[in-house]
Amino acid sequence: MIHLPVIDPLQREFPPLDSALDDPNGLLAMGGDLQPETLLTAYRQGIFPWFEEGQPILWWSPNPRAVIYPREFKISRSLGKNLRSDKYQVTLDQAFPDVIGRCAAPRNNQAGTWITDDMTQAYIELNRLGHAHSVEVWENQSLVGGLYGVSIGRVFFGESMFSISPDASKIAMAHLCSQKSSTPYQLIDCQLPSDHLSRLGAKLISRYEFTQLLNRWCPIHQHSQLCRHEG
């Protein structure tokens, strides 16, 4: 049986990252809550919640960590063609609840989702407060792809993406990587590796290196916001 530290919702103190389990990789603690201050405290330290319906809140900090450096984002020939065309339109923060709802929908060969109702409401509240953001991809006024995550400083902590048209989620990521704001992102956290993310340029770095980058690019109390406009 696994015994984990329990987070006190009133204290919001997480255990040292090097105490996270190796198996399952990165499992650090349980309990606490999904209030905005708790979530922002966790992300700032390189910790994120991930659990299923019926489980307690579980907090993770895997080692290694999958990340994308925006300047190293890979654009394939087909993606480049779609980016140059007018087939898709991209917006920011215009349909956050719809994006998270689509991300929460069961995928092929999946019985359920880790994006529970409580998680959904927690991130919608973060979006209302200006800390969580979505990128939407539209085709003929229909939402066909997108992603959402948390923004702190110059780091975007990606949570999930979806696509129902070719390259739609990749277009959302390309837009995020090319975001032209006063504080463009230096790092996109992808949490865990996948073949899909690897094809976009994601690489693995150590937990120590990841936390050093957080110290550099998202200092405490510094939060950035995406410009809310059409792409």
C-alpha positions in Angstrom: 0.0 0.0 0.0 1.3 3.5 -0.9 1.4 6.0 1.9 1.5 9.6 0.7 1.8 13.0 2.5 -1.6 14.6 2.8 -1.9 18.3 1.8 -3.6 20.6 4.4 -6.0 22.9 2.4 -5.3 25.7 4.8 -1.5 25.5 4.6 -1.0 24.6 0.9 2.5 23.2 1.6 3.7 20.5 -0.7 6.5 18.0 0.2 10.0 18.3 -1.5 9.9 17.2 -5.1 12.7 14.7 -4.6 10.3 12.7 -2.3 8.0 11.9 -5.2 7.7 8.2 -6.0 9.6 6.5 -8.9 6.7 4.1 -9.4 4.2 5.5 -10.3 6.6 8.1 -11.7 6.1 11.5 -9.9 3.3 10.7 -7.5 4.0 13.2 -4.7 1.0 13.8 -2.4 -2.7 13.6 -2.0 -5.5 15.7 -0.6 -5.8 19.5 -0.4 -8.2 21.3 -2.7 -8.5 22.8 -6.2 -8.8 26.4 -5.2 -7.0 28.9 -7.4 -4.3 29.6 -4.8 -3.6 25.9 -4.3 -3.3 25.3 -8.0 -1.1 28.3 -8.7 1.1 27.3 -5.7 1.5 23.8 -7.1 2.2 24.8 -10.7 4.8 27.3 -9.6 6.7 24.4 -7.9 6.3 22.1 -10.9 3.4 20.1 -9.5 0.0 19.4 -11.1 -3.2 17.5 -10.1 -4.1 14.3 -11.9 -6.7 11.9 -10.6 -9.9 10.1 -11.7 -13.4 10.3 -10.4 -13.8 8.7 -7.0 -10.1 9.1 -6.1 -8.7 11.7 -3.8 -6.9 14.6 -5.4 -3.4 13.3 -6.4 -0.4 15.6 -7.0 2.4 14.8 -9.4 5.9 15.9 -10.4 7.3 13.4 -12.8 11.0 12.9 -13.6 11.9 13.4 -16.4 9.5 16.1 -17.6 8.3 16.6 -21.2 8.6 20.2 -22.4 8.5 22.2 -25.6 10.8 25.2 -26.2 8.6 27.4 -28.5 11.6 28.3 -30.7 12.2 24.6 -31.3 8.6 23.8 -32.3 8.5 21.5 -35.3 6.3 22.4 -38.2 5.7 19.5 -40.7 5.0 20.1 -44.3 1.3 19.4 -43.9 1.0 21.6 -40.8 2.8 24.4 -42.6 0.4 24.1 -45.5 -2.6 24.4 -43.1 -1.0 27.3 -41.2 -0.7 29.2 -44.5 -4.2 28.5 -45.6 -7.4 30.2 -44.5 -9.1 26.9 -43.7 -8.9 27.4 -40.0 -9.3 30.4 -37.7 -7.7 30.7 -34.3 -8.9 32.5 -31.3 -7.8 32.9 -27.7 -10.0 32.6 -24.6 -13.2 32.8 -26.7 -14.6 29.4 -25.7 -12.7 28.1 -22.7 -15.6 26.0 -21.2 -16.1 24.4 -24.7 -12.5 23.5 -25.1 -12.2 21.9 -21.7 -15.5 20.1 -22.3 -14.1 18.7 -25.6 -10.9 17.7 -23.9 -12.9 15.9 -21.1 -14.9 13.9 -23.6 -14.0 10.2 -23.7 -11.5 9.3 -26.4 -11.3 6.1 -28.4 -10.6 3.1 -26.2 -11.1 5.1 -23.1 -13.8 4.4 -20.6 -13.6 7.7 -18.8 -11.6 10.9 -18.3 -9.4 12.4 -15.7 -10.9 15.8 -16.3 -13.6 15.5 -13.7 -16.4 17.9 -13.1 -14.5 19.4 -10.1 -11.4 19.8 -12.3 -13.4 21.4 -15.0 -15.0 24.0 -12.7 -11.6 24.7 -11.0 -9.9 25.6 -14.4 -12.9 27.6 -15.5 -12.5 29.7 -12.4 -8.7 30.0 -13.1 -9.7 31.2 -16.6 -12.1 33.8 -15.1 -9.3 35.1 -12.9 -6.9 35.3 -15.9 -4.6 32.5 -15.0 -5.9 29.7 -17.3 -6.2 30.1 -21.1 -7.5 28.4 -24.1 -6.5 28.4 -27.8 -9.5 27.6 -30.1 -9.3 26.4 -33.7 -12.4 26.9 -35.8 -13.5 25.6 -39.2 -16.6 27.1 -40.8 -17.5 28.5 -37.3 -17.3 25.0 -35.7 -14.8 24.3 -32.9 -12.6 21.6 -34.3 -9.5 21.7 -32.1 -7.9 23.5 -29.2 -5.9 23.3 -26.0 -5.9 24.8 -22.5 -3.5 25.3 -19.6 -2.2 27.6 -16.9 0.0 30.6 -17.5 2.5 31.8 -15.0 5.2 34.3 -16.0 6.7 33.1 -19.2 5.7 29.4 -18.8 2.6 27.8 -20.1 1.6 24.7 -18.3 -0.3 22.7 -20.9 -3.1 20.5 -19.6 -4.9 18.9 -22.5 -5.7 19.3 -26.2 -8.2 17.9 -28.6 -8.7 17.7 -32.4 -11.5 16.5 -34.6 -10.0 17.9 -37.9 -6.6 17.2 -39.3 -3.8 19.2 -37.6 -6.3 21.2 -35.5 -4.6 20.6 -32.2 -1.2 21.1 -33.8 -2.4 24.5 -35.2 -3.4 25.5 -31.6 0.1 24.6 -30.3 1.8 26.4 -33.2 -0.2 29.5 -32.3 0.8 29.2 -28.7 4.4 28.8 -29.6 4.3 31.9 -31.8 2.3 34.0 -29.3 3.4 37.6 -29.9 2.7 39.4 -26.6 4.8 41.5 -24.3 6.0 38.4 -22.5 6.2 35.5 -25.0 6.5 32.1 -23.6 9.9 30.6 -23.1 8.7 27.2 -22.1 5.6 25.0 -22.5 5.2 22.2 -20.0 3.7 19.1 -21.5 4.0 17.1 -18.3 4.4 13.6 -19.7 5.8 12.4 -23.1 3.8 11.1 -26.0 4.6 10.3 -29.6 2.3 13.1 -30.7 4.2 15.7 -28.6 7.6 14.3 -29.7 6.7 14.9 -33.3 6.0 18.6 -32.3 9.4 18.9 -30.8 8.9 17.9 -27.2 11.9 16.7 -25.3 12.6 15.3 -21.9 14.5 17.2 -19.2 15.2 16.3 -15.6 13.0 17.5 -12.8 15.9 19.5 -11.4 16.4 21.3 -14.7 12.6 21.9 -15.0 12.4 23.5 -11.6 15.5 25.7 -12.4 13.7 27.0 -15.5 10.6 27.7 -13.4 12.7 29.7 -11.0 14.0 31.7 -13.9 10.8 32.2 -15.9 7.9 32.2 -13.5 9.0 33.9 -10.3 6.6 34.0 -7.4 3.7 36.4 -7.8 4.4 37.0 -11.5 1.6 35.9 -13.7 1.2 36.5 -17.5 -1.9 36.6 -19.6 -2.4 35.8 -23.2 -3.8 38.7 -25.2 -7.4 38.0 -25.8 -8.0 38.5 -29.5 -8.4 36.6 -32.7 -5.4 35.2 -34.3 
